Structure formats: structure tokens, C-alpha cells
Amino acid sequence: MAGAGRPVPTCLLLGAAGGGKSLLARRLRHIRRGGGVPAGEGPGGAGRGVPGRGSPGRACPGRRRVLNGAQLSAEEGPAGLGEPPATLPTVGTNLTDLRLPRKATVRELGGCMGPIWPSYYGECSALMFVVDAANPSQVSNSCVQLLSVLSAAQLASVPVLVLFNKIDLPCYMSLAEMKSLFRMQDIVSCATQPITMLETSARDGTGLANVLQWLRAALGDPR
């Protein structure tokens, strides 16, 4: 238990099938158990935070904030994530418990469960939405899903982290391309939620320290 009268906060992990949600959840759990990531968070260096309205991190003019290029602390383990474990497309829901150090639960919902995602909105305190940045054919579907998520009344004030994943692949689309295709500037300006964007690689660990930093801030544990 997280403590008497203190419920365990839940972060929903959503996105189209094949975006890397399961591996992301496993990597985060591995890091918090002391597995660590390569120095500098992998070949790509520190995770790259992108401004979003009201996102946790360093304050900037006009209420826009960015995440600092955080490095994993010593408690988050020695270097080396190792080879990524095999994963299968999620059909249903997976629960991953993290210590941030406050206990929190990441609830991954399979991409094929999109029509019933809303039934889980009422119980979440934060939301991560994963996009496969190396799959151009998935962009339009992911954009529609993201807009649907952001328009849900139950999520009107829930902090949202949009993750452009798989940037370790040579065919990944640049951040500028993704922001243009998603029209992220318009989405952020119209959304009621605080939105943060990050580029990540669940495979090599790039950006995962910033994901953990965001989770701490979003779930009320700014350690």
C-alpha cells in the first residue's frame, strides 16, 4: 500500500499497436529496480524534452516549460540496459508497478482496445501516449487517437506525455517532421491538458530518465 488513505496513482499508457509500449514499461521497471541505462542514456544522449503547455520541468516564459536533460541517478542503476526482452502485442491490459520512490502503477492498454480506452480514463492521474516515429503509415491513426484522448472530458486536466518512440531506428522521422504531421503546435494551444513531448528509444534507453522525471512530477513526487 502507498500509505493509509493514500491511493496508488495510475498512469495510463496508450498508443497504436506496435509503438513500443510494452518494452517502454519493462525498461522503466528495470531502471527503477537498478538496471540503469548506458551513460548519457544511450547513443542519442540525454532525452530531448520538447516544450508543451504546463508540462513539468524548468519554467519558461508564457507558462511553457521544458524537461531538463536529466541523467539517471546512482540509485537508478549501473550502466547497461542489456538486450531488449521479447514482447508481444498487448491484448488486454498490463500493469507495471514503479517506485518513483512513491509507488505508482503504469496501466498499458493494447492498441486494439482503442474503442474501450475511455472506460479507464476515470481512474488515471497521468497519461502517456506512444507514437512509433519510425512508422509513417501509423501517423494518421495515431493522430486521430491522440485527438480523441485529448477531447475526453475525464482527461481535461490530466497531464499528458506524448512519446515519439523508436528514434534508434535509421528510418525514424525527425521531431520537426512529427510535429508538422501531427500539427502539435495547434494541438498544444487548443488542449486543456498540460502536454509534454519527448523523443525516446525504449530499446537503447534514450529519453527514459526524462520519462521518469515527468512521472515523478505528474504524479506528485518531484524528487
LUMVO-389792 format. One record per atom (N, C-alpha, C): residue number from 0; residue in one letter; atom name; x, y, z. Coordinates in steps of 0.001 Angstrom, whole numbers. Last residue first. Example, Ala and Ser with C-alpha at 12.3 -4.5 7.8 and 13.67 -1.06 7.14 Angstrom:
BEGIN
1,S,N,12850,-2250,7080
1,S,CA,13670,-1060,7140
1,S,C,12900,30,7870
0,A,N,13190,-5690,7800
0,A,CA,12300,-4500,7800
0,A,C,13200,-3300,7800
This chain:
BEGIN
222,R,N,10732,14377,-6688
222,R,CA,12094,14096,-6199
222,R,C,13104,14187,-7332
221,P,N,7980,15068,-6878
221,P,CA,9007,15766,-7648
221,P,C,10433,15545,-7182
220,D,N,5322,13574,-7066
220,D,CA,6507,13160,-6333
220,D,C,7723,13745,-7019
219,G,N,2963,13825,-8538
219,G,CA,3090,14499,-7262
219,G,C,4255,14078,-6420
218,L,N,2876,12821,-11024
218,L,CA,2188,12045,-10003
218,L,C,2442,12597,-8603
217,A,N,4423,14569,-12508
217,A,CA,2992,14446,-12829
217,A,C,2217,13735,-11732
216,A,N,6994,14196,-11411
216,A,CA,6327,15499,-11319
216,A,C,4822,15363,-11516
215,R,N,7472,11481,-12023
215,R,CA,7578,11977,-10645
215,R,C,6803,13283,-10476
214,L,N,7144,11501,-14808
214,L,CA,6227,10717,-13966
214,L,C,6275,11199,-12517
213,W,N,9337,13074,-15570
213,W,CA,7975,13546,-15835
213,W,C,6973,12808,-14950
212,Q,N,11406,11383,-14812
212,Q,CA,11300,12716,-14204
212,Q,C,9891,13256,-14379
211,L,N,10934,9235,-16527
211,L,CA,10808,9049,-15083
211,L,C,10673,10378,-14356
210,V,N,11492,10530,-18942
210,V,CA,10165,9949,-18723
210,V,C,9930,9747,-17228
209,N,N,14154,11144,-18580
209,N,CA,13190,12239,-18632
209,N,C,11763,11743,-18471
208,A,N,15201,8586,-18725
208,A,CA,15360,9353,-17483
208,A,C,14377,10515,-17444
207,L,N,14655,7902,-21386
207,L,CA,13888,7262,-20314
207,L,C,14051,7963,-18967
206,G,N,16167,8950,-23505
206,G,CA,14987,9683,-23038
206,G,C,14278,9096,-21844
205,T,N,17383,5893,-24626
205,T,CA,17375,7335,-24839
205,T,C,16058,7946,-24353
204,G,N,17380,3119,-24455
204,G,CA,17270,3897,-23226
204,G,C,17243,5396,-23397
203,D,N,17235,1446,-26625
203,D,CA,18568,1771,-26117
203,D,C,18552,2685,-24896
202,R,N,14369,912,-26721
202,R,CA,15375,-124,-26992
202,R,C,16730,212,-26372
201,A,N,12920,3133,-26387
201,A,CA,12812,2134,-25326
201,A,C,13867,1052,-25501
200,S,N,13803,6211,-27084
200,S,CA,14061,4868,-27613
200,S,C,13990,3905,-26441
199,T,N,12088,9332,-27638
199,T,CA,12615,8246,-26821
199,T,C,13002,7040,-27672
198,E,N,11270,12718,-27325
198,E,CA,11754,11667,-28214
198,E,C,12397,10598,-27348
197,L,N,8346,14185,-25869
197,L,CA,9710,13679,-25748
197,L,C,10010,12716,-26890
196,M,N,6182,16755,-24766
196,M,CA,6605,15850,-25837
196,M,C,8047,15457,-25617
195,T,N,3411,17488,-22651
195,T,CA,4859,17435,-22838
195,T,C,5153,16471,-23980
194,I,N,658,19439,-21729
194,I,CA,1212,18449,-22643
194,I,C,2724,18604,-22732
193,P,N,-2078,19932,-19646
193,P,CA,-648,20218,-19817
193,P,C,-28,19097,-20648
192,Q,N,-5279,20186,-21359
192,Q,CA,-4298,19478,-20530
192,Q,C,-2908,20076,-20681
191,T,N,-6736,21423,-23233
191,T,CA,-6919,21895,-21861
191,T,C,-5892,21277,-20923
190,A,N,-5473,22356,-26464
190,A,CA,-5745,21374,-25418
190,A,C,-5919,22033,-24058
189,C,N,-4655,24301,-28229
189,C,CA,-6100,24101,-28042
189,C,C,-6431,23170,-26880
188,S,N,-1897,24229,-28261
188,S,CA,-2548,25513,-27979
188,S,C,-4038,25352,-27689
187,V,N,-1379,21556,-28941
187,V,CA,-982,22063,-27627
187,V,C,-1729,23346,-27271
186,I,N,-2389,21504,-31578
186,I,CA,-2928,20616,-30552
186,I,C,-2622,21151,-29160
185,D,N,-789,23366,-32900
185,D,CA,-2228,23609,-32777
185,D,C,-2835,22758,-31673
184,Q,N,1666,22056,-32645
184,Q,CA,1513,23417,-32121
184,Q,C,38,23753,-31928
183,M,N,1304,19621,-33947
183,M,CA,1382,19646,-32497
183,M,C,1222,21046,-31915
182,R,N,613,18385,-36361
182,R,CA,201,19767,-36090
182,R,C,189,19994,-34575
181,F,N,1647,15987,-37073
181,F,CA,624,15971,-36027
181,F,C,6,17349,-35777
180,L,N,3491,16857,-38970
180,L,CA,2456,15899,-39354
180,L,C,1310,15876,-38349
179,S,N,5113,18552,-37374
179,S,CA,4384,19073,-38526
179,S,C,3233,18151,-38911
178,K,N,6172,16821,-35503
178,K,CA,5375,17953,-35041
178,K,C,4546,18541,-36177
177,M,N,7566,15100,-37231
177,M,CA,6452,14599,-36431
177,M,C,5555,15729,-35948
176,E,N,9517,16833,-38300
176,E,CA,8555,16164,-39177
176,E,C,7330,15693,-38399
175,A,N,10903,17544,-35976
175,A,CA,10242,18584,-36776
175,A,C,9192,17978,-37694
174,L,N,11935,15081,-35203
174,L,CA,10963,15747,-34356
174,L,C,10203,16807,-35141
173,S,N,12107,12806,-38025
173,S,CA,12646,13797,-37104
173,S,C,11532,14431,-36287
172,M,N,11346,9351,-38204
172,M,CA,11069,10714,-38631
172,M,C,11549,11701,-37576
171,Y,N,13645,6610,-38658
171,Y,CA,12700,7393,-37854
171,Y,C,12549,8807,-38399
170,C,N,15323,4842,-39889
170,C,CA,14239,5390,-40707
170,C,C,13283,6275,-39918
169,P,N,17105,3828,-38033
169,P,CA,17601,4793,-39023
169,P,C,16500,5456,-39837
168,L,N,15998,3783,-34635
168,L,CA,15949,3208,-35980
168,L,C,16373,4247,-37020
167,D,N,15872,5170,-32300
167,D,CA,17119,4446,-32555
167,D,C,17157,3869,-33966
166,I,N,13400,6149,-31893
166,I,CA,14324,7034,-32609
166,I,C,15704,6405,-32783
165,K,N,11128,4958,-30748
165,K,CA,11911,4222,-31757
165,K,C,12850,5128,-32552
164,N,N,8596,7512,-30133
164,N,CA,9470,6395,-29788
164,N,C,10166,5805,-31013
163,F,N,7529,10225,-28830
163,F,CA,7872,9812,-30186
163,F,C,8983,8773,-30048
162,L,N,5101,10567,-26454
162,L,CA,6423,9999,-26672
162,L,C,6582,9588,-28137
161,V,N,3473,12905,-24596
161,V,CA,3492,12295,-25916
161,V,C,4919,11853,-26213
160,L,N,1878,13042,-21595
160,L,CA,3218,12955,-22168
160,L,C,3122,12220,-23505
159,V,N,-394,15053,-19826
159,V,CA,-190,14101,-20928
159,V,C,1258,14192,-21417
158,P,N,-2330,15514,-16866
158,P,CA,-1097,15768,-17628
158,P,C,-827,14651,-18632
157,V,N,-5770,16200,-16921
157,V,CA,-4763,15163,-16667
157,V,C,-3508,15451,-17484
156,S,N,-7961,17724,-17372
156,S,CA,-6875,18330,-16584
156,S,C,-5758,17333,-16268
155,A,N,-9620,16154,-19001
155,A,CA,-9464,17579,-19294
155,A,C,-8311,18233,-18554
154,L,N,-10399,13565,-19008
154,L,CA,-8961,13816,-19061
154,L,C,-8635,15296,-19236
153,Q,N,-13111,13481,-19134
153,Q,CA,-12490,12945,-17920
153,Q,C,-10990,13229,-17858
152,A,N,-13638,14392,-21732
152,A,CA,-13909,15272,-20597
152,A,C,-13210,14789,-19329
151,A,N,-11442,13976,-24424
151,A,CA,-12254,13311,-23402
151,A,C,-12405,14201,-22175
150,S,N,-9672,15053,-26194
150,S,CA,-11015,15639,-26160
150,S,C,-11911,15016,-25096
149,L,N,-7406,13509,-26055
149,L,CA,-7350,14865,-25506
149,L,C,-8724,15512,-25400
148,V,N,-8286,11176,-27399
148,V,CA,-7896,11135,-25988
148,V,C,-7959,12525,-25373
147,S,N,-8658,12159,-29981
147,S,CA,-9786,11589,-29244
147,S,C,-9504,11557,-27755
146,L,N,-6057,12878,-30635
146,L,CA,-7089,13919,-30564
146,L,C,-8311,13426,-29795
145,L,N,-4882,10309,-30635
145,L,CA,-4448,11335,-29685
145,L,C,-5497,12426,-29533
144,Q,N,-6225,9064,-32774
144,Q,CA,-6342,8535,-31413
144,Q,C,-5965,9583,-30375
143,V,N,-5350,10660,-34898
143,V,CA,-6783,10575,-34590
143,V,C,-6989,10082,-33166
142,C,N,-2597,10085,-34762
142,C,CA,-3073,11461,-34584
142,C,C,-4554,11474,-34215
141,S,N,-2521,7369,-35334
141,S,CA,-2081,7836,-34018
141,S,C,-2591,9249,-33738
140,N,N,-3399,7411,-38000
140,N,CA,-4181,6714,-36986
140,N,C,-3815,7193,-35591
139,S,N,-1293,8865,-39188
139,S,CA,-2660,9379,-39232
139,S,C,-3537,8722,-38177
138,V,N,1029,7231,-38617
138,V,CA,894,8606,-38136
138,V,C,-557,9070,-38093
137,Q,N,1565,4814,-39681
137,Q,CA,807,4826,-38438
137,Q,C,457,6233,-37967
136,S,N,3205,5059,-41805
136,S,CA,1839,4615,-42086
136,S,C,950,4665,-40847
135,P,N,5729,5663,-40750
135,P,CA,4912,6735,-41338
135,P,C,3454,6337,-41555
134,N,N,7392,4681,-38198
134,N,CA,6331,4059,-38994
134,N,C,5411,5128,-39566
133,A,N,9052,5701,-36347
133,A,CA,9685,5043,-37487
133,A,C,8668,4393,-38420
132,A,N,7716,6601,-34177
132,A,CA,8290,7624,-35056
132,A,C,8976,7026,-36272
131,D,N,4915,5602,-32788
131,D,CA,6045,4983,-33485
131,D,C,6594,5968,-34506
130,V,N,3932,7063,-29765
130,V,CA,3836,7105,-31226
130,V,C,5085,6458,-31810
129,V,N,2129,6865,-26755
129,V,CA,3320,6468,-27507
129,V,C,3024,6457,-29007
128,F,N,1233,8771,-24076
128,F,CA,755,8335,-25389
128,F,C,1968,8100,-26276
127,M,N,424,8661,-20678
127,M,CA,1491,8656,-21673
127,M,C,953,8077,-22973
126,L,N,-1141,10451,-18096
126,L,CA,-1304,9645,-19301
126,L,C,-84,9788,-20200
125,A,N,-2373,10456,-14692
125,A,CA,-1488,10946,-15751
125,A,C,-1621,10005,-16936
124,S,N,-4265,9297,-13164
124,S,CA,-3756,10578,-12696
124,S,C,-2827,11236,-13703
123,C,N,-7279,7418,-13866
123,C,CA,-5871,7748,-14097
123,C,C,-5521,9153,-13601
122,E,N,-9913,6606,-13794
122,E,CA,-9047,6168,-12697
122,E,C,-7595,6581,-12860
121,G,N,-11316,7417,-16046
121,G,CA,-11700,7964,-14748
121,G,C,-10749,7631,-13618
120,Y,N,-10413,5935,-18255
120,Y,CA,-9972,7317,-18052
120,Y,C,-10222,7822,-16642
119,Y,N,-11336,3461,-18920
119,Y,CA,-10246,3518,-17942
119,Y,C,-9840,4951,-17595
118,S,N,-13161,3751,-20901
118,S,CA,-13648,3152,-19657
118,S,C,-12592,3160,-18556
117,P,N,-11759,4683,-23142
117,P,CA,-12438,5643,-22259
117,P,C,-12932,5048,-20941
116,W,N,-10837,2295,-24472
116,W,CA,-9937,3089,-23635
116,W,C,-10693,4004,-22678
115,I,N,-12416,926,-26211
115,I,CA,-12816,896,-24799
115,I,C,-11812,1595,-23894
114,P,N,-11330,1330,-28766
114,P,CA,-12735,1678,-28528
114,P,C,-13141,1672,-27059
113,G,N,-8576,332,-28405
113,G,CA,-8914,1745,-28533
113,G,C,-10359,2097,-28243
112,M,N,-7488,-2143,-28239
112,M,CA,-8558,-1836,-27287
112,M,C,-9013,-385,-27367
111,C,N,-5333,-2378,-29824
111,C,CA,-6588,-2902,-30369
111,C,C,-7776,-2622,-29460
110,G,N,-3298,-1486,-28163
110,G,CA,-3779,-615,-29224
110,G,C,-5106,-1069,-29808
109,G,N,-3811,-2224,-24670
109,G,CA,-3460,-2607,-26025
109,G,C,-4044,-1667,-27069
108,L,N,-2680,-231,-22045
108,L,CA,-3845,-762,-22744
108,L,C,-3457,-1058,-24184
107,E,N,-887,-272,-19060
107,E,CA,-810,-283,-20522
107,E,C,-2077,-913,-21089
106,R,N,-552,1517,-16297
106,R,CA,-1513,589,-16899
106,R,C,-1448,721,-18415
105,V,N,1685,1862,-13793
105,V,CA,1502,2171,-15204
105,V,C,594,1104,-15786
104,T,N,1447,3034,-10522
104,T,CA,1147,1941,-11443
104,T,C,993,2488,-12848
103,A,N,3711,3868,-7869
103,A,CA,2757,4249,-8906
103,A,C,2576,3064,-9839
102,K,N,5127,4766,-4785
102,K,CA,4619,3709,-5641
102,K,C,3591,4260,-6608
101,R,N,7755,7099,-4646
101,R,CA,6362,6793,-4342
101,R,C,5877,5716,-5300
100,P,N,10317,7596,-5749
100,P,CA,10113,6407,-4939
100,P,C,8677,6142,-4509
99,L,N,8918,5559,-7429
99,L,CA,9459,6799,-8024
99,L,C,10213,7736,-7062
98,R,N,8486,2357,-8415
98,R,CA,8783,3149,-7220
98,R,C,9508,4393,-7680
97,L,N,5856,851,-10327
97,L,CA,7124,1571,-10252
97,L,C,7247,2230,-8887
96,D,N,4211,-1865,-11838
96,D,CA,4398,-1051,-10637
96,D,C,5790,-443,-10628
95,T,N,2207,-2352,-14546
95,T,CA,3610,-2278,-14146
95,T,C,3725,-1344,-12955
94,L,N,-175,-4316,-16180
94,L,CA,94,-3424,-15060
94,L,C,1565,-3512,-14679
93,N,N,-1860,-4505,-19278
93,N,CA,-704,-4906,-18467
93,N,C,-479,-3868,-17383
92,T,N,-4798,-5672,-20929
92,T,CA,-4114,-4642,-20157
92,T,C,-2956,-5249,-19374
91,G,N,-5486,-6677,-24213
91,G,CA,-5973,-6531,-22849
91,G,C,-5205,-5417,-22158
90,V,N,-2887,-7596,-25804
90,V,CA,-4330,-7774,-26000
90,V,C,-4938,-7787,-24605
89,T,N,66,-6290,-27015
89,T,CA,-803,-6419,-25840
89,T,C,-2258,-6531,-26251
88,P,N,2314,-8141,-28972
88,P,CA,1276,-7108,-28915
88,P,C,331,-7349,-27747
87,L,N,5183,-9180,-27060
87,L,CA,4092,-9485,-27974
87,L,C,3071,-8365,-27900
86,T,N,8770,-9063,-26752
86,T,CA,7422,-8642,-26374
86,T,C,6437,-9058,-27446
85,A,N,11932,-9906,-25398
85,A,CA,10907,-10136,-26425
85,A,C,9547,-9696,-25899
84,P,N,14014,-7307,-24039
84,P,CA,13287,-8572,-23948
84,P,C,12260,-8689,-25067
83,P,N,16992,-5902,-25409
83,P,CA,15572,-5761,-25088
83,P,C,14882,-7113,-25020
82,E,N,20109,-6398,-23729
82,E,CA,19276,-6611,-24904
82,E,C,17800,-6484,-24526
81,G,N,21076,-3782,-21399
81,G,CA,21072,-5118,-21950
81,G,C,20179,-5207,-23173
80,L,N,21434,-1402,-20172
80,L,CA,20096,-1968,-20117
80,L,C,20087,-3415,-20593
79,G,N,24022,110,-18654
79,G,CA,23708,-1092,-19405
79,G,C,22301,-1600,-19192
78,A,N,25425,1295,-15555
78,A,CA,25219,1399,-16995
78,A,C,24799,58,-17569
77,P,N,23514,880,-12483
77,P,CA,24722,995,-13274
77,P,C,24391,1035,-14753
76,G,N,20693,2792,-11077
76,G,CA,21415,1638,-11523
76,G,C,22650,1910,-12324
75,E,N,19397,4699,-9749
75,E,CA,18693,4135,-10893
75,E,C,19562,3143,-11644
74,E,N,21062,5714,-7896
74,E,CA,20102,4727,-7423
74,E,C,19345,4079,-8581
73,A,N,22436,7637,-9331
73,A,CA,23135,6404,-8990
73,A,C,22159,5313,-8573
72,S,N,20112,8909,-11832
72,S,CA,20887,8985,-10605
72,S,C,21538,7642,-10325
71,L,N,20247,9691,-15270
71,L,CA,19801,8795,-14233
71,L,C,20713,8916,-13020
70,Q,N,19934,13137,-16208
70,Q,CA,20681,11896,-16209
70,Q,C,20128,11005,-15103
69,A,N,17811,15292,-18084
69,A,CA,18159,14611,-16839
69,A,C,18990,13372,-17105
68,G,N,17565,18066,-19404
68,G,CA,18185,16844,-19902
68,G,C,18715,16030,-18736
67,N,N,14392,19273,-18198
67,N,CA,15841,19337,-18254
67,N,C,16391,18023,-18790
66,L,N,11521,19878,-20102
66,L,CA,12202,18995,-19178
66,L,C,13699,19180,-19321
65,V,N,10054,23132,-20239
65,V,CA,10731,22006,-20868
65,V,C,11346,21144,-19787
64,R,N,7118,25154,-20530
64,R,CA,8193,24548,-19774
64,R,C,8840,23452,-20596
63,R,N,5267,28149,-20639
63,R,CA,5779,26991,-21361
63,R,C,7004,26463,-20617
62,R,N,4338,30464,-19552
62,R,CA,3906,29229,-18922
62,R,C,4354,28003,-19689
61,G,N,5765,32571,-20707
61,G,CA,4485,32201,-21269
61,G,C,3967,30866,-20766
60,P,N,9166,31400,-20272
60,P,CA,8172,32447,-20459
60,P,C,6888,31895,-21043
59,C,N,9582,28421,-18237
59,C,CA,9961,29259,-19361
59,C,C,8892,30322,-19534
58,A,N,10784,26218,-15696
58,A,CA,9836,27232,-16142
58,A,C,10428,28074,-17264
57,R,N,11508,22803,-16107
57,R,CA,12041,24143,-15882
57,R,C,11102,25188,-16480
56,G,N,8753,20637,-15277
56,G,CA,10154,20849,-15619
56,G,C,10558,22289,-15346
55,P,N,5662,19572,-16746
55,P,CA,6560,19706,-15600
55,P,C,7989,19877,-16045
54,S,N,3798,21735,-18986
54,S,CA,4483,20478,-18711
54,S,C,5457,20659,-17566
53,G,N,2305,23919,-19855
53,G,CA,2117,23453,-18490
53,G,C,2846,22166,-18166
52,R,N,2516,23027,-23149
52,R,CA,1900,23963,-22224
52,R,C,1701,23306,-20869
51,G,N,5821,22007,-23917
51,G,CA,4393,21776,-24006
51,G,C,3738,22617,-22945
50,P,N,8967,21611,-25524
50,P,CA,8028,22409,-24748
50,P,C,6592,22004,-24991
49,V,N,10586,18491,-25255
49,V,CA,10033,19490,-26153
49,V,C,8988,20285,-25402
48,G,N,13629,16894,-24355
48,G,CA,12312,17384,-23995
48,G,C,11874,18480,-24939
47,R,N,15474,14182,-25089
47,R,CA,15215,15522,-25588
47,R,C,13792,15946,-25284
46,G,N,17704,12487,-22934
46,G,CA,16390,12587,-23560
46,G,C,16071,14011,-23923
45,A,N,21203,12539,-23745
45,A,CA,20107,12774,-22821
45,A,C,18807,12921,-23581
44,G,N,22204,10304,-26433
44,G,CA,22453,11284,-25388
44,G,C,21234,11451,-24516
43,G,N,21852,8288,-28260
43,G,CA,21269,9577,-28585
43,G,C,21533,10650,-27552
42,P,N,22969,5976,-27190
42,P,CA,23676,6672,-28252
42,P,C,23145,8051,-28536
41,G,N,22185,6297,-23615
41,G,CA,22216,5632,-24902
41,G,C,22872,6492,-25953
40,E,N,22350,8039,-21414
40,E,CA,21077,7480,-21837
40,E,C,21127,6919,-23244
39,G,N,24837,8620,-20499
39,G,CA,24240,9595,-21403
39,G,C,22929,9126,-21989
38,A,N,25559,5185,-20307
38,A,CA,25958,6550,-19967
38,A,C,25417,7522,-20982
37,P,N,22660,3035,-20505
37,P,CA,24009,3429,-20894
37,P,C,24299,4871,-20533
36,V,N,20791,2616,-17433
36,V,CA,20855,2773,-18879
36,V,C,22288,3139,-19232
35,G,N,19574,424,-14723
35,G,CA,20308,1526,-15343
35,G,C,20152,1598,-16842
34,G,N,18563,-1420,-12874
34,G,CA,19190,-1897,-14089
34,G,C,19989,-842,-14816
33,G,N,17111,-890,-10588
33,G,CA,18553,-782,-10510
33,G,C,19280,-1240,-11748
32,R,N,14456,-727,-10768
32,R,CA,14954,-1833,-9955
32,R,C,16479,-1854,-9891
31,R,N,14149,1306,-12543
31,R,CA,13819,1590,-11145
31,R,C,14229,460,-10206
30,I,N,14865,-70,-14890
30,I,CA,15684,1033,-14398
30,I,C,15418,1287,-12919
29,H,N,12717,-1893,-15110
29,H,CA,14096,-2380,-14995
29,H,C,15010,-1302,-14409
28,R,N,10555,-169,-15491
28,R,CA,10601,-1031,-14305
28,R,C,12023,-1530,-14048
27,L,N,11309,898,-17965
27,L,CA,11145,1775,-16806
27,L,C,11208,973,-15509
26,R,N,11269,-1426,-19555
26,R,CA,12519,-699,-19348
26,R,C,12431,208,-18116
25,R,N,8551,-2097,-19502
25,R,CA,9540,-3020,-18940
25,R,C,10864,-2317,-18661
24,A,N,7424,107,-20809
24,A,CA,7051,-184,-19419
24,A,C,8070,-1102,-18765
23,L,N,8676,-192,-23345
23,L,CA,8868,1013,-22549
23,L,C,8562,742,-21084
22,L,N,7617,-2612,-24210
22,L,CA,9048,-2516,-23939
22,L,C,9349,-1294,-23089
21,S,N,4919,-1834,-24511
21,S,CA,5291,-2897,-23568
21,S,C,6766,-2828,-23209
20,K,N,5034,208,-26499
20,K,CA,4543,486,-25150
20,K,C,5019,-555,-24137
19,G,N,5715,247,-29204
19,G,CA,6760,19,-28218
19,G,C,6330,257,-26783
18,G,N,3835,297,-31209
18,G,CA,4585,1515,-30936
18,G,C,5702,1362,-29922
17,G,N,2135,-1802,-31735
17,G,CA,3457,-1815,-32336
17,G,C,4312,-603,-32057
16,A,N,-976,-97,-31784
16,A,CA,-241,-1352,-31661
16,A,C,1113,-1235,-32359
15,A,N,-1060,3302,-30534
15,A,CA,-1376,2277,-31517
15,A,C,-517,1041,-31298
14,G,N,-1546,4088,-27038
14,G,CA,-919,4268,-28341
14,G,C,-1281,3115,-29254
13,L,N,-941,4548,-23467
13,L,CA,-1767,4318,-24647
13,L,C,-969,4522,-25926
12,L,N,-974,4123,-20201
12,L,CA,-3,4046,-21292
12,L,C,-756,3606,-22539
11,L,N,-1959,5955,-17326
11,L,CA,-2327,5156,-18484
11,L,C,-1235,5237,-19540
10,C,N,-948,5772,-14066
10,C,CA,-670,6450,-15327
10,C,C,-1066,5519,-16459
9,T,N,-2273,6098,-10829
9,T,CA,-2159,5299,-12036
9,T,C,-1891,6191,-13240
8,P,N,-1361,6155,-7344
8,P,CA,-1717,6835,-8591
8,P,C,-1451,5932,-9795
7,V,N,-2815,4533,-4653
7,V,CA,-1702,4445,-5592
7,V,C,-2109,5122,-6900
6,P,N,-4220,6589,-2053
6,P,CA,-4322,5624,-3140
6,P,C,-3101,5660,-4046
5,R,N,-3993,6880,1181
5,R,CA,-3282,7450,40
5,R,C,-3301,6450,-1112
4,G,N,-4950,5782,3505
4,G,CA,-5711,6861,2895
4,G,C,-5046,7490,1697
3,A,N,-1780,4764,4411
3,A,CA,-3164,4841,4798
3,A,C,-3841,6040,4166
2,G,N,212,3826,1569
2,G,CA,51,4542,2823
2,G,C,-1428,4674,3125
1,A,N,354,2303,-594
1,A,CA,1109,3539,-670
1,A,C,1022,4319,617
0,M,N,839,-1195,0
0,M,CA,0,0,0
0,M,C,877,1249,0
